[in-house]
Amino acid sequence: MTTSLQQRRALGLLADAPHGRTVADMLAHGVTNVLLDRLARDGLATIQPGTTRTGTRRITVVWVMITDAGQRALADKRRVE
């Protein structure tokens, strides 16, 4: 499987966050929902609901995390489309 520059950028953002990032954070970095769905479909990332704490409140968020396959794709510099 080859990865596009957009996919590699998104995977790089996820790789820099050991506990994952929220979908809202990824969207704020210019990553689209379509790209996130493609990463999940290709097994490069996982998307799952969760919670986080903001001050004294708990809020529901959707987490995105890089998978081992995503780490390998990011490390393989030869596989860029």
NORFEN-V278975 format. One record per pair of residues at least 4 apart in sequence whose C-alpha atoms are under 8 Angstrom apart, sorted by the first residue. I is the first residue (numbers start at 1). GAP is how many residues later the second one is. Records with the same first field share a line. If there is no record, write none. Layout:
# NORFEN-V278975
I = GAP ; GAP
This chain:
# NORFEN-V278975
1 = 78
2 = 71 ; 77 ; 78 ; 79
3 = 4 ; 5 ; 70 ; 76 ; 77 ; 78
4 = 4 ; 76 ; 77
5 = 4 ; 75 ; 76
6 = 4 ; 29
7 = 4 ; 28 ; 32
8 = 4 ; 66
9 = 4
10 = 4 ; 16 ; 21
11 = 4 ; 33 ; 34 ; 55 ; 59 ; 60 ; 63
12 = 4 ; 62
13 = 4 ; 13
14 = 4 ; 6 ; 7 ; 50 ; 51 ; 52
15 = 5 ; 51 ; 56
17 = 4
19 = 46
20 = 43 ; 44 ; 45 ; 46
21 = 4 ; 5 ; 42 ; 43 ; 44
22 = 4 ; 39 ; 40 ; 41 ; 42
23 = 4 ; 38 ; 39 ; 40 ; 41
24 = 4 ; 38
25 = 4
26 = 4 ; 5 ; 6
27 = 4 ; 5 ; 6
31 = 4 ; 5
32 = 4
33 = 4
34 = 4
35 = 4
36 = 4 ; 9
37 = 4
38 = 4
39 = 4 ; 5 ; 6 ; 7
40 = 4 ; 5 ; 6 ; 7
43 = 24 ; 26 ; 27
44 = 22 ; 23 ; 24 ; 25 ; 26 ; 27 ; 29
45 = 19 ; 20 ; 21 ; 22 ; 25
46 = 17 ; 18 ; 19 ; 20 ; 21
47 = 15 ; 16 ; 17 ; 18
48 = 14 ; 15 ; 16
49 = 11 ; 12 ; 13 ; 14
50 = 10 ; 11 ; 12 ; 13
51 = 7 ; 8 ; 9 ; 10 ; 11
52 = 6 ; 7 ; 8 ; 9
53 = 4 ; 5 ; 6
54 = 4 ; 5
66 = 4 ; 5
67 = 4
68 = 4
69 = 4
70 = 4
71 = 4
72 = 4
73 = 4 ; 6
